[in-house]
């Protein structure tokens, strides 16, 4: 029986390396996860992490799960972390922006990202035409961001169908649900949104309980984020990291299986009663229908 929630059959190897960008003449730290056994052609999943934080290694609960199901996962440290001077310039030509395309392997390619990395995941199909599937975890990009939140915008100039799964939290203080609904309604492709109940923004990362409480109780990064500590609920009032990780892992694998691997069992799973499937595993969630 198809079950995307349990680990896959492959053992996983991890590797850290430097990825060289020939356009900018600069190396960037990159982490990769892959199956150790021969799989044939592995779909490639690009991982885009949230702004700041611990980079791709803040999502090992998901990267290892994807690799165990036969995916190669590559997470590049965002340029604002390793080289602030290399942030995208408005003067960049379309050719410069699309330059990394030619270096992607000829395998099915998907992208998953969280927060600002979720914005990256939704913006990438504008210029990376190899991307065939997107998973956005509590993505940035709404038209009315809260104070201190990066005001990144989304053009959605995809020009093709890129099936998209959006996973969000109902108690997200940084990126509230109304903004998630707005982004979802604008996605110009086949799409599905599932909302995790009793969850906040940090429920999509490793070490949920510790990270959530650290953000809630530590001094804010900038004064504009003072409201976070006032509005964030104690972790004891929210769902557990185990529940949120199961939610993210299972639905992400099912989406990529259905799109990148053309797996009929995954398609039937996603077309079924997702809410009941999650409830049977102790996870409260609901599916948001498109407007």
N, C-alpha and C positions, 0 to 999 in steps of 0.2 A: 504494500500500500504506500502511495506517495505521501511523504511526511517531511515538509521543508523545515520543520522546527527542530528535528534531531540532527546531530552532526552527520556529515556525509561520510562516504566510505574511504576517502583518501586521507593519508597523513599529510601534515603540512610542514613545509620548510619556510623559514623566514630569512630575509637578506636585507642588509642595509648597504646602500651604494651612493655614489654621486652621479646624478644625471646631468649631462652636459648640454646646455642650450647654445647651439651654434649661432642663433640670431643675436643673442645678448652676450655671447662669449663668456658664459658664467656657468659654474656648476651649482647644482642644488641638491640638498640631501633628499634621498628617496628611500622609502621602505617598500619591500615587496613580500607577498605571501603567495605560495604556489603549491600544488600537489607534488608530492615527491615521486609518485608513480607515473608512468606514461599514460596520458589521457587522450592523445590525438591533438586536435586543434582545441585549445582552451579559450573560451571567451575571456576577454580582458575587461576588468572593472577598474576604472579610475576612481580613486578616493580623494575627495576634497574636504579637508577638515575645517572646523570652525576657526574664526579669526583668533589669533593668539593661541594660548593653551599649549598642549603637548604635541601638536602635530598629528600625523597619521597614527602614531602609536597610542593615541587616546581612544582608538576604536578597535582594539584587538578582538573584542567580543564578536564583532561583525566580520573583520578581515579573515580571521581563522575559520569562521563558519563558512564563508564563501569559498575559501580555498579548499576546504574539506569536501565541498560539493563540486569540485572540478573547475574552479575559476582561478585565474591569475589576477591578483589584486595589487595595484601599484598606487602608492600615496606619495605625492610630492609635497615637501614643505612649501607653503605659500611664500611668494617672494617678499611680502612685507615683513615676514619673520626673519629671513636670512639676508635680505638686501633691500631696505626701504627705498633706496634710490631707483629701484627697478619696477616700481608700480607702473601700471599701464598708463601710457601717455595718450592724450587725445589726438596727437599728431601721428600716431601709428597708422600705417596704411593697412588696408584689408589683407595684403600679401603678408605683411609682418605678423598680423594677428593670427593668420591661418598657417603660418610656417610650421608649427609643430605637427600639423596633420600628416605631412609626408613621412614622418618618422614612426607613425603608429603601425603595428603589425597588421597584416591582412586577416585578422580574426574578428569575430563579432565583438563590438566594443560597447560597454555600458558605463554609466557614471553614477556614483552615489556621493552625496555631500550633505553636510549638516550645517545649519545656521548660515553664516556667510558662505561656507562651502556648499550649502544647499542652493544659494543664489548662483554660485559658480556652476553647479550641476545644471541649473535651468537656463543659464546664459550660454553655456558651451555649445549647444546645438546650433546657435546662430552662426558659428564659424568652424566648428568641427563636424564635418559631414559624415564621418565614420560612426558617430555615436548613434546607436539604434535604440537605446533604452535608458531611462532616467529614473533614479530614486532620489527624491528630495526629502530630507529629514528636517522638519521645522525650518524651512528655508527663509532667508531674508529676501527682501525685494518688494515689500508692500508699498503702496503709494503714501502711506502715512505712518512712518516708523516712530517708535517711542523715543524720548530724549536719550541721546548717547548711543543710539543704535545706528550702524552704518546706513546711510541713505542710498543704498544701491538700487538701481532701477532695472527692470527687465523689459527688453524689447520684444521678445518672442518672435523673431524673424526666422523661424525654422524652415518654412517652405516645404515641409514634409511631415509625415506622421512619425513621431518619436514617442511610443507608448510610455506613459509616465505614472509612477506611483508616488503619492505624497503621504508621508506619515508624520503626524503632528500630535501635540499634547494639549489637553483641554485646559490646563492650568499654567500655560506658558506665560510667564511674566514678561520676558524679553520680547517675544514675538507672539502676541495674542492671537486667538483663534479667528477673529474677524479678518485680520490681515492674511491668514492662511486661506480662508475662503476666497478672498479677493484674488490671490495669486492663482489658486486652483481654477477659478472660473476663467482666467485669462489663458490658460495653457491650451495651445492650438493643436491638440492631438488626443488620441485615445488616452483616458486618464481615470485614475481611481484614487480616492482619499480615504484613509482610515485614521480615526482619532482615538488616541490612547487616553483613557479616563484616569483622573487622579495622578497626572504627570506634569512635570515642568520641563524646562529647556535642557537640563543636564541629564535627563533620562535617556538620551540618545548617545551617551558616551560611556567609557569604562568607569568603574568605581563610582556609581551613581550616588550612593548615600554619602560618601565622604566628600565628593565634589560639590554636591548640592548644598550641604551644610557649610562647606568652606566659603562658597560664594555668598550664602545667606548671612553669614556671621562675620566675615572679614571686611575690612575697610574697602569701599568700592574703588574700582580702578580710576574712575574720574568722578567729579562731583555730580555730573548729570545722571549718574546711575544710583544715586542715593535711594531712589524709590524701590529699587530691587529688593533690598533687605526688608523694607517695610511691607512689601506685598507678597514676598515668597513665603509659602507655607512650610512649616517644619517637615522634614522628610518623613516623620512618623505618621503624618496625615496623608501621605501620598503612596502610590504603588511602589513596590520594591524594584531594585535594579534587576533582579532575576526575572520579574514579570515583564519589565520594559525590554530587556534584552531578548527574551523569547519573542515578543511582539515584532521587534525590528528584524531579527535574524530570519524568522520564518517567512514573513511577508516579502522581505527583500529577495531572498533566494527564490521564492515562488515567482515573483515578477520577472527576474532575470531568466529563470528556467523557461517561463512561458514565451518570452520575447526572443532572447538570444539563442536558446537551445530548441525553440519550437516544440516544447514538451507538452503534449496533449493532457497529461495528468495534471500538470501545473495549471494549465488553462481551465480545466474543470474545477480544480481546487479554488481558484480565484473567482470563478463564476458562481460558486456555491455560497453557503451562509458563513461568511468569514467571522461575523460576530459570534455565532454559536460555536464555531471551531475554536476561537480564542477563549470563549467562556469555559469550554470544556477543559482548558488548560489553566484556568484560574486567572485569566486576563480580561479585564473589562475594556471594551472598545466599541466603537460604532462606525459604520460606513457612511460617509457624507456623499449625497447624490449631487451630480452636476446640476447647475442652475438651468 
